[in-house]
Amino acid sequence: MNVKMWLIILILAAVILVAVGKVINPKEQREKYNKKKSK
């Protein structure tokens, strides 16, 4: 495989993970997590 192919796959995987994370964790859960972290 070419290096470019690997870079594209890694970037796509990262984008998908971020998108899935946003869908699974709404803003409300993020705010709760941030509050717990600040404590």
Jmol script that loads the backbone (N, CA, C; Angstrom):
load data "model"
ATOM      1  N   MET A   1       0.838  -1.211   0.000  1.00  0.00           N
ATOM      2  CA  MET A   1       0.000   0.000   0.000  1.00  0.00           C
ATOM      3  C   MET A   1       0.873   1.261   0.000  1.00  0.00           C
ATOM      4  N   ASN A   2       0.383   2.300  -0.616  1.00  0.00           N
ATOM      5  CA  ASN A   2       1.133   3.558  -0.639  1.00  0.00           C
ATOM      6  C   ASN A   2       0.960   4.307   0.681  1.00  0.00           C
ATOM      7  N   VAL A   3       1.900   5.186   0.968  1.00  0.00           N
ATOM      8  CA  VAL A   3       1.796   5.998   2.192  1.00  0.00           C
ATOM      9  C   VAL A   3       0.554   6.877   2.117  1.00  0.00           C
ATOM     10  N   LYS A   4       0.280   7.418   0.922  1.00  0.00           N
ATOM     11  CA  LYS A   4      -0.910   8.275   0.759  1.00  0.00           C
ATOM     12  C   LYS A   4      -2.172   7.493   1.111  1.00  0.00           C
ATOM     13  N   MET A   5      -2.224   6.234   0.687  1.00  0.00           N
ATOM     14  CA  MET A   5      -3.404   5.409   0.987  1.00  0.00           C
ATOM     15  C   MET A   5      -3.597   5.304   2.495  1.00  0.00           C
ATOM     16  N   TRP A   6      -2.487   5.030   3.213  1.00  0.00           N
ATOM     17  CA  TRP A   6      -2.575   4.906   4.670  1.00  0.00           C
ATOM     18  C   TRP A   6      -3.028   6.221   5.296  1.00  0.00           C
ATOM     19  N   LEU A   7      -2.477   7.346   4.819  1.00  0.00           N
ATOM     20  CA  LEU A   7      -2.870   8.656   5.371  1.00  0.00           C
ATOM     21  C   LEU A   7      -4.356   8.890   5.167  1.00  0.00           C
ATOM     22  N   ILE A   8      -4.845   8.575   3.967  1.00  0.00           N
ATOM     23  CA  ILE A   8      -6.275   8.781   3.675  1.00  0.00           C
ATOM     24  C   ILE A   8      -7.115   7.907   4.606  1.00  0.00           C
ATOM     25  N   ILE A   9      -6.705   6.651   4.774  1.00  0.00           N
ATOM     26  CA  ILE A   9      -7.471   5.734   5.644  1.00  0.00           C
ATOM     27  C   ILE A   9      -7.476   6.256   7.075  1.00  0.00           C
ATOM     28  N   LEU A  10      -6.320   6.699   7.564  1.00  0.00           N
ATOM     29  CA  LEU A  10      -6.238   7.204   8.947  1.00  0.00           C
ATOM     30  C   LEU A  10      -7.122   8.433   9.115  1.00  0.00           C
ATOM     31  N   ILE A  11      -7.074   9.342   8.143  1.00  0.00           N
ATOM     32  CA  ILE A  11      -7.886  10.572   8.231  1.00  0.00           C
ATOM     33  C   ILE A  11      -9.372  10.209   8.226  1.00  0.00           C
ATOM     34  N   LEU A  12      -9.773   9.303   7.326  1.00  0.00           N
ATOM     35  CA  LEU A  12     -11.185   8.898   7.262  1.00  0.00           C
ATOM     36  C   LEU A  12     -11.601   8.263   8.581  1.00  0.00           C
ATOM     37  N   ALA A  13     -10.753   7.411   9.128  1.00  0.00           N
ATOM     38  CA  ALA A  13     -11.076   6.745  10.399  1.00  0.00           C
ATOM     39  C   ALA A  13     -11.248   7.789  11.502  1.00  0.00           C
ATOM     40  N   ALA A  14     -10.360   8.775  11.546  1.00  0.00           N
ATOM     41  CA  ALA A  14     -10.446   9.811  12.579  1.00  0.00           C
ATOM     42  C   ALA A  14     -11.744  10.604  12.428  1.00  0.00           C
ATOM     43  N   VAL A  15     -12.086  10.964  11.193  1.00  0.00           N
ATOM     44  CA  VAL A  15     -13.317  11.729  10.949  1.00  0.00           C
ATOM     45  C   VAL A  15     -14.535  10.919  11.375  1.00  0.00           C
ATOM     46  N   ILE A  16     -14.535   9.626  11.036  1.00  0.00           N
ATOM     47  CA  ILE A  16     -15.677   8.769  11.399  1.00  0.00           C
ATOM     48  C   ILE A  16     -15.784   8.678  12.925  1.00  0.00           C
ATOM     49  N   LEU A  17     -14.650   8.498  13.606  1.00  0.00           N
ATOM     50  CA  LEU A  17     -14.673   8.389  15.077  1.00  0.00           C
ATOM     51  C   LEU A  17     -15.228   9.671  15.680  1.00  0.00           C
ATOM     52  N   VAL A  18     -14.812  10.820  15.164  1.00  0.00           N
ATOM     53  CA  VAL A  18     -15.308  12.100  15.698  1.00  0.00           C
ATOM     54  C   VAL A  18     -16.812  12.219  15.459  1.00  0.00           C
ATOM     55  N   ALA A  19     -17.251  11.849  14.257  1.00  0.00           N
ATOM     56  CA  ALA A  19     -18.676  11.946  13.921  1.00  0.00           C
ATOM     57  C   ALA A  19     -19.486  11.021  14.826  1.00  0.00           C
ATOM     58  N   VAL A  20     -19.019   9.787  14.999  1.00  0.00           N
ATOM     59  CA  VAL A  20     -19.739   8.827  15.853  1.00  0.00           C
ATOM     60  C   VAL A  20     -19.756   9.340  17.292  1.00  0.00           C
ATOM     61  N   GLY A  21     -18.635   9.888  17.747  1.00  0.00           N
ATOM     62  CA  GLY A  21     -18.570  10.413  19.114  1.00  0.00           C
ATOM     63  C   GLY A  21     -19.586  11.530  19.317  1.00  0.00           C
ATOM     64  N   LYS A  22     -19.751  12.400  18.334  1.00  0.00           N
ATOM     65  CA  LYS A  22     -20.728  13.490  18.457  1.00  0.00           C
ATOM     66  C   LYS A  22     -22.138  12.924  18.525  1.00  0.00           C
ATOM     67  N   VAL A  23     -22.413  11.878  17.740  1.00  0.00           N
ATOM     68  CA  VAL A  23     -23.766  11.300  17.722  1.00  0.00           C
ATOM     69  C   VAL A  23     -24.055  10.600  19.042  1.00  0.00           C
ATOM     70  N   ILE A  24     -23.055   9.840  19.545  1.00  0.00           N
ATOM     71  CA  ILE A  24     -23.272   9.074  20.788  1.00  0.00           C
ATOM     72  C   ILE A  24     -23.292  10.023  21.989  1.00  0.00           C
ATOM     73  N   ASN A  25     -22.404  11.013  21.995  1.00  0.00           N
ATOM     74  CA  ASN A  25     -22.314  11.924  23.150  1.00  0.00           C
ATOM     75  C   ASN A  25     -22.851  13.303  22.793  1.00  0.00           C
ATOM     76  N   PRO A  26     -24.118  13.570  23.118  1.00  0.00           N
ATOM     77  CA  PRO A  26     -24.649  14.918  22.870  1.00  0.00           C
ATOM     78  C   PRO A  26     -23.959  15.963  23.748  1.00  0.00           C
ATOM     79  N   LYS A  27     -24.263  17.228  23.471  1.00  0.00           N
ATOM     80  CA  LYS A  27     -23.620  18.318  24.222  1.00  0.00           C
ATOM     81  C   LYS A  27     -23.886  18.185  25.718  1.00  0.00           C
ATOM     82  N   GLU A  28     -25.086  17.747  26.094  1.00  0.00           N
ATOM     83  CA  GLU A  28     -25.424  17.644  27.516  1.00  0.00           C
ATOM     84  C   GLU A  28     -24.436  16.732  28.234  1.00  0.00           C
ATOM     85  N   GLN A  29     -24.159  15.569  27.664  1.00  0.00           N
ATOM     86  CA  GLN A  29     -23.231  14.633  28.301  1.00  0.00           C
ATOM     87  C   GLN A  29     -21.838  15.236  28.357  1.00  0.00           C
ATOM     88  N   ARG A  30     -21.462  15.967  27.321  1.00  0.00           N
ATOM     89  CA  ARG A  30     -20.134  16.603  27.324  1.00  0.00           C
ATOM     90  C   ARG A  30     -20.045  17.611  28.463  1.00  0.00           C
ATOM     91  N   GLU A  31     -21.099  18.410  28.658  1.00  0.00           N
ATOM     92  CA  GLU A  31     -21.084  19.413  29.725  1.00  0.00           C
ATOM     93  C   GLU A  31     -20.949  18.723  31.081  1.00  0.00           C
ATOM     94  N   LYS A  32     -21.695  17.630  31.282  1.00  0.00           N
ATOM     95  CA  LYS A  32     -21.598  16.892  32.540  1.00  0.00           C
ATOM     96  C   LYS A  32     -20.180  16.383  32.731  1.00  0.00           C
ATOM     97  N   TYR A  33     -19.582  15.850  31.674  1.00  0.00           N
ATOM     98  CA  TYR A  33     -18.222  15.320  31.748  1.00  0.00           C
ATOM     99  C   TYR A  33     -17.244  16.447  32.105  1.00  0.00           C
ATOM    100  N   ASN A  34     -17.431  17.615  31.489  1.00  0.00           N
ATOM    101  CA  ASN A  34     -16.547  18.749  31.776  1.00  0.00           C
ATOM    102  C   ASN A  34     -16.692  19.177  33.230  1.00  0.00           C
ATOM    103  N   LYS A  35     -17.928  19.181  33.729  1.00  0.00           N
ATOM    104  CA  LYS A  35     -18.144  19.575  35.125  1.00  0.00           C
ATOM    105  C   LYS A  35     -17.441  18.596  36.059  1.00  0.00           C
ATOM    106  N   LYS A  36     -17.567  17.298  35.786  1.00  0.00           N
ATOM    107  CA  LYS A  36     -16.895  16.291  36.612  1.00  0.00           C
ATOM    108  C   LYS A  36     -15.384  16.496  36.558  1.00  0.00           C
ATOM    109  N   LYS A  37     -14.872  16.796  35.370  1.00  0.00           N
ATOM    110  CA  LYS A  37     -13.435  16.971  35.194  1.00  0.00           C
ATOM    111  C   LYS A  37     -12.959  18.199  35.980  1.00  0.00           C
ATOM    112  N   SER A  38     -13.734  19.275  35.972  1.00  0.00           N
ATOM    113  CA  SER A  38     -13.330  20.509  36.647  1.00  0.00           C
ATOM    114  C   SER A  38     -13.252  20.279  38.158  1.00  0.00           C
ATOM    115  N   LYS A  39     -14.125  19.394  38.685  1.00  0.00           N
ATOM    116  CA  LYS A  39     -14.063  19.101  40.128  1.00  0.00           C
ATOM    117  C   LYS A  39     -12.743  18.405  40.425  1.00  0.00           C
TER     118      LYS A  39
END
end "model"
wireframe off; spacefill off
backbone 0.3
color backbone group
